[in-house]
Amino acid sequence: MGRHLLVVHHSRTGTTASLRDALLAGVAGVGGAVTVRSLPTVDAGAWDVRWAEAVVLCSPARFGYMSGALKDFFERIYHPCLEHTAGLPYALVVKGDTDVDGALASVERIVAGLRWRTFAPPVTVVGALTGAGLDAAAALGATAAASLDAGML
């Protein structure tokens, strides 16, 4: 039986999309029986979250906060998922030009209310996107896939 990973992402300039692509390559590199549903924040909904056995959220940092599109995603799924996804493993990828602290804190507040649990430290990139940032995103994808496949999440 396959396991289910949901990747919810938003990218306006393409750098967060590059991190998402590296994450997905990391998932694919593991093999196994993990089915990935990768959706833009505007298309992802409560049904997708309830389908998932783990979630990775990818967002740019905007004005000291998560992207507005990711906040909209949370607003749409919060109440429909609140009583059904407690304990859901999640991880976070955030790209910011000057910092990511506010974006991290804002997501962490919302997922705390949902009672989701982190399964890996966040991947954060501040400033220019480098190979190290892409490698960290790929490693997160591989960790998610391997952990799901092994039944650890």
N, CA, C and O of each residue as an XYZ file, in Angstrom:
612
protein
N       0.845     -1.178      0.000
C       0.000      0.000      0.000
C       0.886      1.236      0.000
O       1.840      1.317      0.775
N       0.581      2.194     -0.859
C       1.376      3.410     -0.957
C       1.092      4.381      0.162
O       0.024      4.355      0.774
N       2.038      5.219      0.417
C       1.909      6.283      1.417
C       1.684      7.597      0.681
O       2.003      7.700     -0.503
N       1.145      8.595      1.355
C       0.723      9.832      0.705
C       1.429     11.052      1.276
O       1.365     11.322      2.475
N       2.108     11.787      0.388
C       2.790     13.031      0.747
C       2.159     14.172     -0.042
O       2.052     14.109     -1.267
N       1.745     15.208      0.668
C       1.206     16.409      0.045
C       2.252     17.513      0.124
O       2.801     17.789      1.191
N       2.522     18.141     -1.019
C       3.415     19.298     -1.070
C       2.566     20.484     -1.526
O       2.051     20.504     -2.645
N       2.432     21.462     -0.648
C       1.648     22.662     -0.934
C       2.644     23.802     -1.121
O       3.493     24.034     -0.260
N       2.544     24.509     -2.235
C       3.584     25.489     -2.555
C       3.035     26.755     -3.186
O       1.984     26.764     -3.827
N       3.802     27.837     -2.974
C       3.526     29.112     -3.624
C       4.858     29.739     -3.984
O       5.802     29.728     -3.193
N       4.921     30.288     -5.191
C       6.132     30.971     -5.628
C       5.733     32.053     -6.625
O       5.060     31.774     -7.617
N       6.141     33.256     -6.363
C       5.838     34.353     -7.294
C       6.993     34.575     -8.261
O       6.767     34.840     -9.442
N       8.230     34.470     -7.775
C       9.392     34.786     -8.614
C      10.097     33.553     -9.161
O      10.945     33.665    -10.046
N       9.757     32.384     -8.644
C      10.376     31.158     -9.127
C      11.391     30.538     -8.193
O      11.730     29.366     -8.361
N      11.892     31.277     -7.212
C      12.912     30.683     -6.344
C      12.307     29.637     -5.410
O      12.916     28.592     -5.182
N      11.127     29.900     -4.871
C      10.491     28.887     -4.028
C      10.093     27.686     -4.871
O      10.128     26.555     -4.387
N       9.715     27.914     -6.123
C       9.416     26.804     -7.034
C      10.662     25.953     -7.274
O      10.565     24.732     -7.393
N      11.815     26.582     -7.345
C      13.061     25.812     -7.507
C      13.326     24.940     -6.287
O      13.774     23.801     -6.417
N      13.052     25.471     -5.112
C      13.197     24.669     -3.893
C      12.199     23.521     -3.888
O      12.542     22.404     -3.503
N      10.969     23.783     -4.311
C       9.960     22.718     -4.404
C      10.423     21.635     -5.388
O      10.288     20.443     -5.111
N      10.963     22.051     -6.523
C      11.436     21.076     -7.512
C      12.556     20.212     -6.947
O      12.600     19.007     -7.195
N      13.456     20.824     -6.191
C      14.538     20.057     -5.558
C      13.961     19.092     -4.528
O      14.407     17.948     -4.432
N      12.981     19.539     -3.765
C      12.319     18.679     -2.784
C      11.691     17.470     -3.481
O      11.857     16.336     -3.032
N      10.976     17.713     -4.568
C      10.329     16.625     -5.302
C      11.359     15.671     -5.911
O      11.128     14.463     -5.968
N      12.487     16.207     -6.364
C      13.563     15.342     -6.878
C      14.112     14.462     -5.755
O      14.433     13.294     -5.978
N      14.220     15.021     -4.556
C      14.663     14.228     -3.410
C      13.697     13.109     -3.091
O      14.121     12.002     -2.758
N      12.394     13.381     -3.187
C      11.376     12.344     -2.977
C      11.531     11.256     -4.029
O      11.556     10.068     -3.706
N      11.635     11.663     -5.284
C      11.729     10.698     -6.391
C      12.992      9.848     -6.294
O      12.993      8.682     -6.690
N      14.064     10.432     -5.769
C      15.321      9.705     -5.661
C      15.292      8.557     -4.680
O      16.146      7.673     -4.740
N      14.332      8.551     -3.782
C      14.236      7.493     -2.780
C      13.539      6.259     -3.343
O      13.838      5.132     -2.947
N      12.622      6.477     -4.256
C      11.837      5.341     -4.746
C      10.808      4.972     -3.702
O      10.333      5.839     -2.970
N      10.460      3.726     -3.622
C       9.477      3.305     -2.634
C       8.066      3.531     -3.116
O       7.824      3.779     -4.297
N       7.150      3.441     -2.197
C       5.730      3.480     -2.531
C       5.065      4.747     -2.022
O       3.984      4.690     -1.436
N       5.709      5.900     -2.243
C       5.145      7.169     -1.808
C       4.496      7.864     -3.000
O       5.141      8.112     -4.019
N       3.228      8.168     -2.855
C       2.509      8.940     -3.857
C       2.541     10.399     -3.439
O       2.191     10.739     -2.309
N       2.963     11.261     -4.358
C       3.086     12.684     -4.064
C       1.977     13.443     -4.784
O       1.718     13.222     -5.967
N       1.339     14.325     -4.060
C       0.390     15.274     -4.636
C       1.002     16.650     -4.396
O       1.041     17.128     -3.263
N       1.479     17.286     -5.467
C       2.107     18.602     -5.378
C       1.139     19.623     -5.958
O       0.820     19.591     -7.146
N       0.673     20.535     -5.098
C      -0.365     21.477     -5.509
C      -0.013     22.911     -5.124
O       0.517     23.156     -4.040
N      -0.309     23.851     -6.012
C      -0.205     25.255     -5.618
C      -1.175     25.544     -4.469
O      -2.216     24.897     -4.355
N      -0.840     26.491     -3.643
C      -1.685     26.811     -2.490
C      -3.123     27.102     -2.895
O      -4.053     26.756     -2.166
N      -3.316     27.736     -4.050
C      -4.675     28.100     -4.470
C      -5.505     26.893     -4.871
O      -6.733     26.973     -4.895
N      -4.866     25.783     -5.186
C      -5.578     24.575     -5.610
C      -5.719     23.537     -4.501
O      -6.581     22.663     -4.585
N      -4.900     23.619     -3.479
C      -4.928     22.630     -2.397
C      -6.078     22.947     -1.446
O      -6.365     24.108     -1.156
N      -6.726     21.889     -0.971
C      -7.843     22.086     -0.059
C      -7.857     21.064      1.053
O      -6.936     20.259      1.194
N      -8.910     21.107      1.836
C      -9.039     20.226      2.995
C      -9.002     18.757      2.593
O      -8.406     17.941      3.295
N      -9.628     18.410      1.478
C      -9.616     17.019      1.027
C      -8.176     16.533      0.822
O      -7.838     15.411      1.197
N      -7.339     17.376      0.231
C      -5.943     17.006     -0.005
C      -5.199     16.801      1.309
O      -4.412     15.864      1.441
N      -5.447     17.671      2.273
C      -4.784     17.537      3.574
C      -5.236     16.255      4.263
O      -4.424     15.545      4.857
N      -6.509     15.963      4.186
C      -7.024     14.757      4.846
C      -6.545     13.487      4.143
O      -6.472     12.432      4.773
N      -6.220     13.566      2.860
C      -5.652     12.448      2.091
C      -4.216     12.160      2.534
O      -3.767     11.014      2.522
N      -3.507     13.217      2.924
C      -2.064     13.128      3.169
C      -1.729     12.444      4.485
O      -2.477     12.518      5.460
N      -0.577     11.773      4.479
C       0.001     11.210      5.698
C       1.157     12.071      6.200
O       1.654     11.872      7.308
N       1.579     13.028      5.377
C       2.565     14.041      5.742
C       2.412     15.191      4.748
O       1.977     14.993      3.614
N       2.775     16.392      5.191
C       2.650     17.594      4.370
C       3.956     18.364      4.417
O       4.576     18.492      5.473
N       4.372     18.878      3.262
C       5.471     19.837      3.206
C       4.902     21.126      2.627
O       4.284     21.127      1.563
N       5.120     22.216      3.344
C       4.655     23.533      2.944
C       5.841     24.332      2.425
O       6.875     24.407      3.088
N       5.701     24.932      1.242
C       6.776     25.729      0.639
C       6.251     27.138      0.394
O       5.264     27.317     -0.320
N       6.902     28.135      0.978
C       6.409     29.509      0.883
C       7.549     30.503      0.840
O       8.577     30.304      1.487
N       7.376     31.570      0.083
C       8.293     32.695      0.258
C       7.923     33.453      1.523
O       6.782     33.391      1.980
N       8.875     34.159      2.079
C       8.606     35.077      3.185
C       8.241     36.414      2.566
O       8.975     36.939      1.729
N       7.119     36.959      2.975
C       6.642     38.227      2.433
C       6.319     39.175      3.578
O       5.465     38.874      4.412
N       6.992     40.314      3.623
C       6.703     41.346      4.616
C       6.730     40.783      6.036
O       5.900     41.148      6.869
N       7.676     39.901      6.307
C       7.807     39.325      7.641
C       6.750     38.293      7.973
O       6.457     38.056      9.145
N       6.175     37.677      6.953
C       5.079     36.734      7.148
C       5.154     35.670      6.056
O       5.941     35.799      5.119
N       4.345     34.626      6.170
C       4.224     33.665      5.078
C       3.567     34.365      3.896
O       3.054     35.474      4.048
N       3.572     33.743      2.727
C       2.893     34.349      1.581
C       1.397     34.431      1.855
O       0.842     33.615      2.591
N       0.758     35.419      1.257
C      -0.687     35.551      1.397
C      -1.418     34.332      0.872
O      -2.466     33.954      1.397
N      -0.865     33.711     -0.171
C      -1.493     32.513     -0.730
C      -1.451     31.352      0.261
O      -2.413     30.588      0.342
N      -0.363     31.198      1.016
C      -0.311     30.138      2.017
C      -1.276     30.449      3.162
O      -1.921     29.543      3.690
N      -1.376     31.707      3.544
C      -2.341     32.071      4.582
C      -3.756     31.765      4.121
O      -4.565     31.269      4.906
N      -4.070     32.051      2.859
C      -5.386     31.724      2.311
C      -5.641     30.217      2.387
O      -6.739     29.790      2.744
N      -4.627     29.414      2.050
C      -4.738     27.956      2.161
C      -5.117     27.562      3.591
O      -6.042     26.776      3.799
N      -4.403     28.109      4.567
C      -4.710     27.791      5.963
C      -6.126     28.222      6.340
O      -6.828     27.495      7.043
N      -6.543     29.385      5.881
C      -7.900     29.847      6.196
C      -8.963     28.903      5.631
O     -10.006     28.691      6.249
N      -8.692     28.341      4.456
C      -9.676     27.444      3.831
C      -9.692     26.054      4.448
O     -10.734     25.398      4.451
N      -8.566     25.591      4.968
C      -8.514     24.202      5.473
C      -8.621     24.102      6.986
O      -8.883     23.021      7.513
N      -8.425     25.204      7.692
C      -8.294     25.136      9.153
C      -9.474     24.414      9.819
O      -9.277     23.374     10.448
N     -10.650     24.928      9.695
C     -11.797     24.329     10.390
C     -12.183     22.964      9.832
O     -12.501     22.070     10.616
N     -12.172     22.758      8.506
C     -12.493     21.421      8.000
C     -11.480     20.343      8.418
O     -11.820     19.161      8.460
N     -10.251     20.743      8.724
C      -9.217     19.768      9.085
C      -8.971     19.674     10.584
O      -8.353     18.717     11.050
N      -9.440     20.643     11.332
C      -9.078     20.768     12.739
C      -9.276     19.474     13.531
O      -8.388     19.082     14.288
N     -10.388     18.823     13.377
C     -10.671     17.617     14.158
C     -10.230     16.331     13.453
O     -10.424     15.238     13.985
N      -9.643     16.454     12.268
C      -9.323     15.251     11.483
C      -7.839     15.051     11.221
O      -7.431     13.973     10.788
N      -7.024     16.067     11.476
C      -5.607     15.945     11.106
C      -4.652     16.166     12.273
O      -3.465     16.403     12.050
N      -5.128     16.096     13.487
C      -4.235     16.250     14.640
C      -3.124     15.205     14.550
O      -3.374     14.033     14.270
N      -1.911     15.648     14.789
C      -0.762     14.752     14.723
C      -0.166     14.611     13.335
O       0.825     13.901     13.165
N      -0.741     15.266     12.340
C      -0.223     15.159     10.968
C       1.215     15.668     10.916
O       1.483     16.791     11.341
N       2.144     14.863     10.403
C       3.528     15.319     10.285
C       3.648     16.375      9.177
O       3.068     16.232      8.100
N       4.398     17.417      9.460
C       4.616     18.449      8.454
C       6.057     18.922      8.517
O       6.756     18.742      9.513
N       6.475     19.533      7.416
C       7.767     20.215      7.347
C       7.561     21.480      6.525
O       6.536     21.646      5.864
N       8.539     22.358      6.575
C       8.398     23.685      5.998
C       9.641     24.073      5.224
O      10.766     23.813      5.652
N       9.421     24.702      4.071
C      10.490     25.290      3.264
C      10.132     26.758      3.079
O       9.050     27.075      2.585
N      11.038     27.662      3.474
C      10.776     29.098      3.353
C      11.973     29.784      2.711
O      13.119     29.551      3.094
N      11.693     30.628      1.735
C      12.725     31.429      1.060
C      12.424     32.896      1.293
O      11.321     33.360      1.003
N      13.404     33.637      1.820
C      13.239     35.072      2.044
C      14.415     35.855      1.506
O      15.527     35.336      1.405
N      14.166     37.098      1.164
C      15.245     37.953      0.676
C      16.145     38.420      1.816
O      17.368     38.448      1.678
N      15.527     38.792      2.957
C      16.330     39.344      4.056
C      16.186     38.570      5.355
O      17.103     38.586      6.177
N      15.059     37.892      5.566
C      14.896     37.036      6.736
C      13.683     36.146      6.519
O      12.892     36.355      5.599
N      13.555     35.155      7.380
C      12.428     34.219      7.293
C      11.761     34.009      8.652
O      10.817     33.227      8.766
N      12.243     34.696      9.671
C      11.774     34.458     11.036
C      10.270     34.674     11.199
O       9.593     33.850     11.815
N       9.749     35.753     10.663
C       8.322     36.023     10.785
C       7.480     34.987     10.062
O       6.427     34.583     10.555
N       7.937     34.560      8.903
C       7.209     33.533      8.153
C       7.199     32.219      8.926
O       6.162     31.562      9.022
N       8.330     31.840      9.469
C       8.392     30.615     10.266
C       7.448     30.696     11.460
O       6.681     29.767     11.715
N       7.505     31.796     12.185
C       6.680     31.945     13.382
C       5.195     31.929     13.037
O       4.397     31.343     13.768
N       4.818     32.566     11.933
C       3.397     32.617     11.580
C       2.867     31.242     11.202
O       1.751     30.887     11.582
N       3.643     30.466     10.463
C       3.213     29.106     10.112
C       3.163     28.248     11.371
O       2.209     27.497     11.573
N       4.180     28.357     12.213
C       4.224     27.530     13.427
C       3.035     27.800     14.346
O       2.540     26.880     14.996
N       2.571     29.049     14.409
C       1.394     29.362     15.227
C       0.153     28.653     14.695
O      -0.634     28.106     15.468
N      -0.018     28.663     13.386
C      -1.212     28.055     12.795
C      -1.165     26.536     12.923
O      -2.165     25.926     13.302
N      -0.032     25.913     12.617
C       0.030     24.454     12.711
C      -0.052     23.984     14.161
O      -0.487     22.863     14.426
N       0.361     24.829     15.096
C       0.174     24.479     16.510
C      -1.313     24.383     16.818
O      -1.737     23.478     17.537
N      -2.100     25.294     16.289
C      -3.545     25.231     16.477
C      -4.163     24.006     15.835
O      -5.111     23.429     16.367
N      -3.627     23.609     14.691
C      -4.097     22.394     14.011
C      -3.605     21.129     14.715
O      -4.107     20.033     14.463
N      -2.619     21.290     15.599
C      -1.987     20.190     16.332
C      -1.190     19.267     15.405
O      -1.096     18.063     15.641
N      -0.612     19.856     14.336
C       0.299     19.105     13.488
C       1.636     19.028     14.208
O       1.909     19.811     15.118
N       2.474     18.070     13.792
C       3.790     17.918     14.416
C       4.874     17.950     13.347
O       4.723     17.375     12.269
N       5.934     18.610     13.655
C       7.030     18.709     12.699
C       7.798     17.393     12.642
O       8.009     16.745     13.667
N       8.214     17.003     11.446
C       9.028     15.788     11.326
C      10.453     16.083     10.906
O      11.277     15.170     10.847
N      10.764     17.336     10.611
C      12.126     17.727     10.233
C      12.274     19.229     10.470
O      11.290     19.966     10.419
N      13.485     19.677     10.725
C      13.696     21.121     10.864
C      13.346     21.829      9.556
O      13.461     21.237      8.483
N      12.920     23.086      9.635
C      12.587     23.803      8.406
C      13.820     24.026      7.543
O      14.932     24.203      8.040
N      13.589     24.013      6.247
C      14.626     24.410      5.283
C      14.403     25.895      5.040
O      13.343     26.303      4.566
N      15.397     26.689      5.363
C      15.286     28.135      5.181
C      16.427     28.628      4.299
O      17.576     28.209      4.439
N      16.078     29.523      3.393
C      17.071     30.150      2.527
C      16.840     31.649      2.610
O      15.746     32.136      2.324
N      17.875     32.373      3.003
C      17.828     33.829      3.063
C      18.826     34.370      2.049
O      19.991     33.972      2.033
N      18.359     35.274      1.209
C      19.220     35.840      0.175
C      19.149     35.000     -1.081
O      18.132     34.367     -1.366
N      20.227     35.000     -1.821
C      20.267     34.299     -3.103
C      20.129     32.789     -2.907
O      20.652     32.218     -1.950
N      19.428     32.174     -3.819
C      19.288     30.717     -3.798
C      20.603     30.101     -4.257
O      21.140     30.461     -5.304
N      21.112     29.168     -3.460
C      22.399     28.528     -3.750
C      22.212     27.021     -3.846
O      21.138     26.487     -3.570
N      23.263     26.368     -4.235
C      23.245     24.910     -4.277
C      22.995     24.308     -2.916
O      22.365     23.256     -2.809
N      23.481     24.959     -1.874
C      23.265     24.442     -0.518
C      21.775     24.453     -0.167
O      21.284     23.511      0.455
N      21.063     25.488     -0.550
C      19.627     25.550     -0.301
C      18.876     24.483     -1.074
O      17.971     23.840     -0.543
N      19.253     24.299     -2.329
C      18.626     23.258     -3.146
C      18.925     21.873     -2.582
O      18.051     21.006     -2.558
N      20.156     21.666     -2.131
C      20.519     20.379     -1.529
C      19.728     20.116     -0.247
O      19.323     18.983      0.014
N      19.511     21.155      0.546
C      18.740     20.994      1.781
C      17.292     20.629      1.466
O      16.696     19.796      2.149
N      16.731     21.249      0.440
C      15.356     20.916      0.041
C      15.281     19.484     -0.471
O      14.336     18.764     -0.146
N      16.252     19.063     -1.259
C      16.276     17.684     -1.764
C      16.409     16.693     -0.611
O      15.767     15.643     -0.610
N      17.239     17.029      0.363
C      17.405     16.148      1.525
C      16.110     16.045      2.317
O      15.778     14.970      2.815
N      15.372     17.149      2.442
C      14.083     17.106      3.120
C      13.112     16.202      2.365
O      12.383     15.424      2.981
N      13.099     16.299      1.042
C      12.242     15.423      0.254
C      12.597     13.960      0.443
O      11.716     13.112      0.586
N      13.890     13.668      0.444
C      14.328     12.277      0.645
C      13.954     11.799      2.046
O      13.534     10.655      2.219
N      14.104     12.666      3.046
C      13.717     12.288      4.418
C      12.231     12.006      4.496
O      11.818     11.022      5.109
N      11.424     12.854      3.886
C       9.974     12.644      3.904
C       9.613     11.322      3.251
O       8.840     10.543      3.810
N      10.162     11.063      2.080
C       9.833      9.836      1.358
C      10.305      8.592      2.106
O       9.552      7.629      2.255
N      11.541      8.614      2.571
C      12.088      7.449      3.278
C      11.328      7.190      4.582
O      11.042      6.043      4.926
N      11.006      8.267      5.300
C      10.279      8.102      6.568
C       8.866      7.579      6.343
O       8.398      6.717      7.087
N       8.186      8.092      5.325
C       6.855      7.586      5.010
C       6.923      6.129      4.574
O       6.152      5.292      5.045
N       7.857      5.836      3.667
C       7.977      4.482      3.145
C       8.286      3.472      4.240
O       7.834      2.329      4.181
N       9.050      3.889      5.232
C       9.424      3.000      6.325
C       8.350      2.947      7.424
O       8.489      2.206      8.397
N       7.290      3.731      7.261
C       6.235      3.750      8.265
C       6.585      4.536      9.511
O       5.967      4.348     10.559
N       7.566      5.412      9.409
C       8.010      6.203     10.559
C       7.206      7.482     10.743
O       7.315      8.134     11.781
N       6.412      7.846      9.764
C       5.568      9.047      9.879
C       4.117      8.631      9.869
O       3.230      9.480      9.956
